[in-house]
Amino acid sequence: MFKPLSFSIGMRYTAAKRRNHFISFISLMSMLGLMLGVALLIIVLSVMNGFDRELQTRILGMVPHATIQGQNTIDDWQRIDRLATQDPEVIAAAPYIQGQGMMTGRGNVHGILLNGILPDQEREVSIIDKHMVQGSLDDLKSGEFGIIIGRLLAASLRVQVGDKVTVVMPEASITPAGVLPRLKRFTVKGIFKVGAELDANYTLIHMDDAAKLMRTNGKAQGVRLLVKDLFKAPSVAERVARSLGGRYYVSDWTRTHGNLFQAIRMEKTMIGLLLMFIVAVAAFNVVSTLVMVVTDKTADIAILRTMGATPGRIMRIFIVQGAIIGVIGVLVGTLLGILGAENVSAVIAWLEHVTGHQFLSPDVYFISYLPSELQWEDVFIISGAGLAMSLLATIYPAWRASRVDPAEALRYE
């Protein structure tokens, strides 16, 4: 793009020692600013991607990707299960019965979401079996009225495996003694820990016990689907429901937990924009650097003009000089950002070991380490934006250099 003469002079101006050391210092600061800004932006966005990944893996590994429900209950859920898994986008399916209620234990009360499941099929659509602290899904036996609860719920009720808890349903039962709330004693068979609010209200019981408690006559309330692509869950659920015939209702994770992931995505966007201002400030420091260089090289510019250099060639000389600062800063910053994003988890773990302080306490946060996921799309966008801003910053100083009047510049030389 540049003529060899413009490029060679621009390279020479960049590498040459200057009489005014302050100009060299500003040039170095501009380059370091670009490096730090680009590296910081890549690392922070990678950490945000890591948290997004953990939320998707843990929360959406527990809650249904999509569900298919009947008008009341489904007595032929086996057929729905079989037809749903024939869809190429569906990995697995499992029946469930779900209800809300209250749980009491040791004088404490907490609201819960009660899920009736078949253990063998539930582990195909959920990650719960991988996050059991005590017990396992196999401990849920039909007719034993066992229950698996989250770690935070167990701590709130002050119960452990083997303790008795009482589940109170919102429906009332009419007895000779009057109208009484429907309740049932359960034995805690296991405790899980996946993080977020699920540990405080999510509970699991055997589907046969749930059918007795909620009086569904042994029928399932719906079928839960695990799909390959999370973002295709709404269309996959609708396609499966249409293939079943009859009247069914579909739901998916975007309706139940969509707001959470939208908030994370918005937070990532806002943080990215704010940090991009750091890159912008560093890039436009190139303007002040080149303006001072133009002032320092006024006599050289005048001599070049008298030797026949065109204003366009003068512009290209200083564009080359600014571009070199920008390219080196962005490329080195990109390299540091990639290295930082790939190793930030290990660095934080090392700092925790050295200082003896845990930055992400598992009692407060849903994970105990700093996650990071480098996405090359972010790297290309950040690097491209940094290069574009640094190149734009060279235009005004280069234009100003091209407007130097040789006679005026050499008058006092």
N, C-alpha and C positions, 0 to 999 in steps of 0.2 A: 504493500500500500504506500510505503514511503520510498522516496528516491534514496539511493545509496548515500549521497552527500548529506542529506538531511539526517539520515539515521546515524551516520558516523559522527557528525558534529554533535548531535543530541547525546550520543553515548559518551563522547568526550567531555561534554559539559557536566554530565552526571557524575563521572568518575574523577574529574579534575578537582584538585584542592583549591579552595577559595580564600581570598584575602579576608573576607568577612566570615569568621567562624560561626557566627550566629545563623547564617543561611544554612550551613551544613547541619547545624543542630536542629533547625526547623525541618529540614528534609528528613533527618533520621526520625524525628518525632512523628512526622506524617506517616512514614513507613511502618513504625512500630504501632501507631494507632490503628492503621488498617489491619496489621497482623493480629493484634489483640481483639479488635472488634469482630473480625471474621471468625477467629477461633472461638471466642466466647459465644457468639451466636450459634455456631454449629454444636457446641457442647450443650448449651441450654436447651436447644430444640431437641437434641437427642435424648436428654433426660426427660423432657415432656413426652416424647414418643414412648419412652420406656414406661412411664406411669400410665399412659394410655393403653399400652400393651398389657400391663399387669391388670388393669381394670377389666379389659375385655376378656382376658384369660380367666380371671377369678370370678368376677361377678357374672359375666355371661356364660361362664362354665357351670354356674349353679342355676341361674334362672333360665326358663325356656327360651330358645331362639324363636320358636313359634309354637302355637297351640291350636288344636282343632277341637271345638266343643259342639255338643248337640244342644237342642233346645232345653232339655233338662239333664238327663244322664244318657250314657251310651252303653247299650248292652252288647253291641258287636264290635267292641274296641279292637279285637283281634283282627278283624277284617280291615279296619282302618290302619292298624299297625302294618299289616302285610302290604296293603296297596301304597301306603306312604313311602315305605322303604324301597319300593320299585322305582320311585322318582330318582333320577341320577344326581340330583342336588341334595337329597336327604341321606344323611349318614346312618341315623338310627332313630327309632321312635319308642316311646314308652307311655303306658297309661298312668293316670294320676287322679287323685281326688283332693281337692283343695278347699280349705275353709279358714275362717278367722276365729280367734277366741282369746281367752285369757288363761294364763298358767300361774298357778300358785305353788309355792314351796317355801317351807320354813318361815311362814308369815309374810312372804313377799309376793307381789303380784306383778305380772308383765304381760303385755299384749304379744300375741304370737301369730304367725302364719303357719297353719298346719297342713302338711303335705303327705297324703297317703300314696305310697309307692310300692312297686315290686322290686326288691333289692337287685335281682339279677339283671333286670332291664334298666334300672336307674343308673347303674354304673356305666352303661353304654352311652348315656346322654348327659351325664353330669361328672364333674371332677370331684364330687364330695368324697369318694372313697380314697382319694389321694391326699386329702387334708384332714383325715381323722386323727385327733390327738389321743383319744381313747376309744376302744371298741371298733366295730366295723359294721357295714351295712348288713352283713350276714347275721348279726345279732338280732335283727328285726324278724321275729317269727310270728306267723299268723296265729292269732288267738292269745298271745302272751301280753299284748298291749305294752310293748316296749316303745321307747321314744329316743330319738337322737336329737340333741340340741347343740346350739353354738356356744363357743367359749364365753362370750360376753353375757349371754343369757344365763349360763351356769353360774357365772360369778355374781350376776345380779340377784339370782334366787338363792345363792349359796348352797348349791347342790352338787353332788358328784355322781359318778357312775354307781348304780345300785340304789340310789335314793328314790323315794316316791315323790311324784308331783301330781297335781290335779289340774286337768284341763276342763275349763268351763266354756261351753258353747253358747252363742247368743240366742239359740232357739230354746224355747221353754217346753217342758213336758207337763201334761195334765195328769195329776195323781189324786187319789182320794184325799190326800192332805192339802191339795190345792195346786196352784201353778208353781212349779219349781224349775230352776235353770237346769239344763242338761249338763251333767259333769261326769268325768271318768278319771279313775286313778291310773297313772302310767308309771312304769319303772324306767329310769334313765339307763339306756343301754350303751350310749356312746356320746362323745363330745367332739365336735369338729371346729376347725379354725380356718376360715378363708379370708376374712377381713371385711371391712366396711360394715354397713348396717345389717348384713345377713347374719353375722354372728350373734346379733342381739334379738332377732325375732324369727329366724327360719328354723323350723322343726320338721322332723321326718318320722312317720310311723308306717307300719305295714298297711297296704291298701285294703286288705280284708278288715283290719281293725277300724280303718277310717270309714269303710262302708257301713259297719255296725254303728259307729259313733254318729255319723251324719245321715244314717238311714237311707242309703241309696240302693238297698236291695242287691248288693253285690255288684252293682254296675259302676263303671268308671265315669268320671265327670268330663274327661277329655283325654286327648293324646298329645304328648309333648314331642316336638321334632327337634333334632339336631341337624343343622344344615352346614354345607361346606363353606359357603360365603355368607357371612353375617348380614351383609348389606342387601342380599337377595332374599332374605327371610320373608318379607311381606309377600312378594310375588310367588315364592315357592309355596307358602301356606295356602294362598288363594288357588293356585293351580292344583294342589293336592285335594283341596276341599271340593273343587268343581269335578274332579275325576271320581269322587265318591258317590255322587248323586245324592239327592235328598237335600235337606236344609241343615247347614252347619255354620257355626260362627268361628272366625279365625282371629287370632291376635298374634302379636310378635313383640320382640324386645324393644323396638322403637317406640312403642306406646307405653311400656312399663318403665324403661330405663333410658329412653332416648334423650331426655333432658340432661341427664348426667354427662353423657358423652358429648352433647352439644356444648355444654359449659366447658368441658376440658378442651374441646377444639377451639372455642372462642378464646379461652385463656392462652392457648398456644399461639394463636394468631396475634393477640394483643402484645404478648411478650416478645414475639418475633418483630413486630413493628417498632416497639420501643427500643429493642436492641439494635435494630437496623439504623436508628438515629445515631448510635455510636459510630457505626461504620460510615454514615453520611458525614458526620463531623470530621472524622479522620480523613475521609476522601477529600473534603473541601479544604482541609489544611494544605492540600497540594496547591490551591489557588494562591494562598499567601506565600508559599515557598517559591512558586514560579514568578510571582510578581516581584519578589525581591531579587530573584535571579535575573529577570529582565532588566531591572534597574542596575544591577551589578555589571551586566554584559551590554549595556547600551552602546559603548564604544565599539565592541566587537560586531554588534548588529549593524551599526553604521558602516563599518568597513566592508562587511559582507554585502550590504546594499550597494555601495559604490563599486564593488567588484562584479555586480550584475545579478546578485541574488534577488529573486522576486519575493514580494510579500508572502505568497503562498509557501515558498520554501522556508522562509523564516518561521512561519506558523508551524510547519511540520517539525522543525528542529526542536521547538519547545514542547510540542505535543509528544514527541518521542521521549523527551526528558521526563515529563510528567507521567507518561505511560509506563516507563521503566519503574518509577517509584511505586505506582499503583499495582503493576503486575507482580513485582517482587513481594510487596506487602500482602496482596491477596493470596498468592500461591503459597507463601510460607505460612500465612494464617490458616489457610485451608488444610495444609498438612498438619499443623499443630492441632487444629480442631478435630480432624479425623483421629489422630493419635489420642487426644484427650477424651473424645467420645467413646473410643474403644476401651479405654483403661480407667475411666472415671470411677467405675464401681470398685475396681481393685484399689485405687488410690484412697477412696473414702474408707474402705475396709481396713487398709493399712493405718490410716490416721486414727481410726477408732481403736485399733490394737495398740498404737503407740501412746495415745492420750488416755486410754481407758474409759472413754466416754462414747456412748452410742448415740449418733445423731438422729436416727430414726428408731424410736423406741417401739417395739411391737405392742406395747400397752396403749399407745396413742395412735399409731399409724397402722394401716393394714399390711404393710410390708416392713421388714427390718433392714433393708439394704436400699441403696440408691440405684434404680434401674436405668439403663441406657440402651437406646436402639438407634443406630445410625441409619438414616434414610438418604440414599444418594440423591434423591430428588431435592431434598433440602440443601444438600451440599452444592449442587449445581445452581440452584436459585440464589443462594447466598453469595457464592463466588461470582456468578454473572452480574448480580446487582452491585457488588463491590467494584468489579472492573468497570462497569458502565458508569458508576458515579465518579470514579477516579479519572476516567477519560473525559467525561463532561467537564470536570473541574479544570482541565487543561485548556479549554477553548478560550476563555476570556484572557488569561495571561498571554497565550500564544497570539491572539488577535492584537493585543496591546503591543507585543513585540513587533508585529508586522507593520504597525502604524508609526514606528520610530522614524523621525526625519533625520537623514544622515547629516545634513548641513547643520542643524541645530545641535545634534549630538556631538559633533566634532568641533564645534565653535571654540570651546575652551580646552581642547586637547593639545 
